[in-house]
Amino acid sequence: MRGMEGYMKGVNLGGWLSQFDEGTEEHFNTFITEEDIRRIAGLGLDHVRVPVDYTVIETEEGEPIEAGYRHIDDCVRWCRANGLHMILDIHKTFGYSFDPLDKDDKTIFFTDPARQKRFLDMWRTIAKRYSADTDVVAYELLNEIVAVEVRDLWNGIALRAVSAIREFAPDTWVIFGGVNYNAVTAVPWLADTPDRKVAYTFHCYEPFIFTHQGAYWVDGMPLDFRIGYPKTVEEYREATKIVDPACTYTIFNEDIKPIGTEFFDGLFTPALETAKERDIPLYCGEYGVIDRANREDAVRWLTDIHEIFEKYSIGRALWNYKEKDYGIAGEESAPYLKAIADKL
């Protein structure tokens, strides 16, 4: 299957220009620096995925914020100097947020022409600004579409966004994913396109009860809950009953395979069949294990999922490089960083 050359082994820079605690210049200037990019390159990775909230690069009226764009400029320059590629991912756009902590309407963006126009105009601005950086920068349209019922509306918006980007960047990779928080099971619903520089993305945090154990943002999740890997499907199903059913995803599917490489192979099969039929690369933009989990279990999980990534030439970016409950750069992860990096 065709892969995304230059975007096969990466890590997310979440918490820098998106989902930050304080959107200050001090934070933007210090949270990620060129030294971090140099360190990531030294781990043998080939790219970073850079989540960006629209509030960093746009005013509430939709005017570009030059100071915000300069931080993206810096990352482009650092990546170029250190032999890395980068994916500019719009994590939140005006009128839409995937974040369950943002208690807003998850569907209105998809029916509001004014919000969509602003989204398309933002992508034109981005594509024009980085039109000379096709060899370094790829674009991911929007992070994690939540509501299943907007899947057809989103497909239409996504194709319009690709067209808007092509006005300025005809050869840049453009990536988009599907509903249910970018579920791999949503890939077959994505719009087909003859564009040879489009890739489909998905996120994978399965089994969810393992990768999100003790997560404070998951409804019903006890903060002290712990579970290992691997367990049987039945054990994960029983444990999953403590959380909001909306978080269960695939573990209750009747045709689920035994936990291990067979589990991920079976989970990815419909997406792989769609990608092969359409000759469109697959990219896993987020996957990982929360830092509350046992690190040896986390490495076992990474070993299994990476075997399937390698088998099918699926590009990927681990969540997350620094902090955000999944970071691999902190002192507490130091004993396992080498093992984790080897799996990347």
Protein Blocks (a to p, Z undefined) as FASTA:
>chain_A
ZZdehilbccdfehilgoifblcfklmmmmpcfklmmmmmmnopabdcddddfklmpcfk
opacfklmmmmmmmmmmmmmnopacddddfbdghiafblklccdfklmmmmmklmmmmmm
mmmmmmmmmmmmmmmpccdfbgcifblmlmmmmmmmmmmmmmmmmmmmmmbccddddeeh
iiaklmmmpccdfbfkbccdddddddfklmmgoiaklghiafkbccdddddfklmmmmmm
mpcfklnmmmmpmkbccedjklmmmmmmmmmmmmmmnopacddfbgcddfkbcfklmmmm
mmmmmmmmmmnopacddddfbgjhlackbmklmmmmmmmmmmZZ
